[in-house]
Amino acid sequence: MPSSSSRTRRLVNFYDPTVKAPDARGRKLDEILEWSDDQLEHQHNYIQTVFPLPEESGFGHIAPVIDEETMLIFTQSPELKRNLLRALKRMLAFYGFGAEDKEGHDYELVITPRKDCEVGFSRWVVRIDHNHLRITRIIRSLRVLGLEGAAKDFYNALIEVYKTMGTIGSSTIGFWTRALEKPLCYAPDGTEVSWLEKY
């Protein structure tokens, strides 16, 4: 198993509730999850650490990348997965959803629109928006890090809104669907991550 580089190992320490290490810009997970919706909307350099991917991002050396060791640590750690679920719940609220733990199912959620969902929906129930890319990232990150059930719950909630409001482009829906359904070794854009082929 390849050993984690320092930038990738930072993901484990960032999510570890006993370590609470900061990201590359000195921000801890709890701090980011307490940001206002406006901060979450207008800051563009936190999502790469909060929902990392096994592919390089446009942020280059600053954005951590999931490697095999990091993925296995996450998938075997209830503490890390619970913190990842916390991050998902915060983003769900940002996008206009409420979420409760699904009874009898670890790391799965019952996701429903909030009564005040209009503002949150306005961030993604549109034809084109940068939040569509974030949502693709979140779905794929959840799957790679061991929260397949939560990824499905999020996707299903998105599709239910799409069926009702129908504003989102079909290409965006395609990316979300590929993020959920393709084998883990394939990113939604078709990029292949060879070490994921065995998972």
GIDALIN-V54398 format. One record per backbone hydrogen bond with DSSP energy under -1.0 kcal/mol. NH is the residue of the N-H (numbers start at 0). CO is the residue of the C=O. E is the energy in kcal/mol with one decimal. If there is no record, write none. Layout:
nh=NH co=CO e=E
nh=NH co=CO e=E
This chain:
nh=8 co=4 e=-3.0
nh=9 co=5 e=-1.2
nh=10 co=7 e=-1.9
nh=12 co=8 e=-1.7
nh=13 co=9 e=-2.6
nh=14 co=10 e=-1.9
nh=15 co=11 e=-1.7
nh=19 co=15 e=-2.9
nh=20 co=12 e=-2.2
nh=22 co=26 e=-2.5
nh=25 co=22 e=-2.1
nh=31 co=27 e=-2.1
nh=32 co=28 e=-2.5
nh=34 co=31 e=-1.5
nh=39 co=35 e=-2.2
nh=40 co=36 e=-2.2
nh=41 co=37 e=-2.4
nh=42 co=38 e=-2.2
nh=48 co=45 e=-1.2
nh=49 co=45 e=-2.4
nh=50 co=46 e=-2.3
nh=59 co=56 e=-1.9
nh=61 co=58 e=-1.5
nh=65 co=52 e=-2.6
nh=70 co=66 e=-2.4
nh=71 co=67 e=-2.4
nh=72 co=68 e=-2.3
nh=73 co=69 e=-2.3
nh=74 co=70 e=-2.7
nh=75 co=71 e=-1.3
nh=76 co=73 e=-1.6
nh=80 co=76 e=-2.2
nh=81 co=77 e=-2.4
nh=82 co=78 e=-1.9
nh=83 co=79 e=-2.3
nh=84 co=80 e=-2.2
nh=85 co=81 e=-1.9
nh=86 co=82 e=-2.0
nh=87 co=83 e=-2.1
nh=88 co=84 e=-2.6
nh=89 co=85 e=-2.0
nh=90 co=86 e=-2.0
nh=91 co=87 e=-2.6
nh=92 co=88 e=-2.1
nh=93 co=89 e=-1.9
nh=94 co=90 e=-1.9
nh=95 co=92 e=-1.4
nh=96 co=91 e=-3.1
nh=97 co=111 e=-3.5
nh=99 co=109 e=-1.9
nh=101 co=107 e=-2.5
nh=104 co=101 e=-2.2
nh=107 co=104 e=-1.1
nh=109 co=99 e=-3.1
nh=111 co=97 e=-2.0
nh=113 co=95 e=-2.6
nh=116 co=113 e=-1.4
nh=120 co=116 e=-3.3
nh=121 co=117 e=-1.9
nh=122 co=119 e=-1.4
nh=123 co=120 e=-1.9
nh=124 co=120 e=-3.6
nh=125 co=123 e=-2.0
nh=131 co=128 e=-1.6
nh=133 co=129 e=-1.5
nh=134 co=130 e=-2.5
nh=135 co=131 e=-2.0
nh=136 co=132 e=-2.3
nh=137 co=133 e=-2.7
nh=138 co=134 e=-2.4
nh=139 co=135 e=-2.2
nh=140 co=136 e=-3.0
nh=141 co=137 e=-2.6
nh=142 co=138 e=-1.8
nh=143 co=139 e=-2.5
nh=144 co=140 e=-2.2
nh=145 co=142 e=-1.4
nh=146 co=141 e=-3.4
nh=150 co=146 e=-2.2
nh=151 co=147 e=-2.2
nh=152 co=148 e=-2.3
nh=153 co=149 e=-2.5
nh=154 co=150 e=-2.6
nh=155 co=151 e=-2.9
nh=156 co=152 e=-2.0
nh=157 co=153 e=-2.3
nh=158 co=154 e=-2.6
nh=159 co=155 e=-2.0
nh=160 co=156 e=-1.6
nh=161 co=157 e=-2.5
nh=162 co=158 e=-2.7
nh=163 co=159 e=-1.2
nh=164 co=160 e=-2.9
nh=165 co=161 e=-2.7
nh=168 co=126 e=-1.0
nh=172 co=168 e=-1.8
nh=173 co=169 e=-2.1
nh=174 co=170 e=-1.9
nh=175 co=171 e=-2.3
nh=176 co=172 e=-2.5
nh=177 co=173 e=-2.5
nh=178 co=174 e=-2.5
nh=179 co=175 e=-1.4
nh=180 co=176 e=-2.7
nh=181 co=177 e=-2.0
nh=185 co=182 e=-2.5
nh=186 co=190 e=-3.3
nh=189 co=186 e=-2.3
nh=192 co=184 e=-3.0
nh=195 co=192 e=-1.5
nh=196 co=193 e=-1.6
nh=198 co=195 e=-1.9
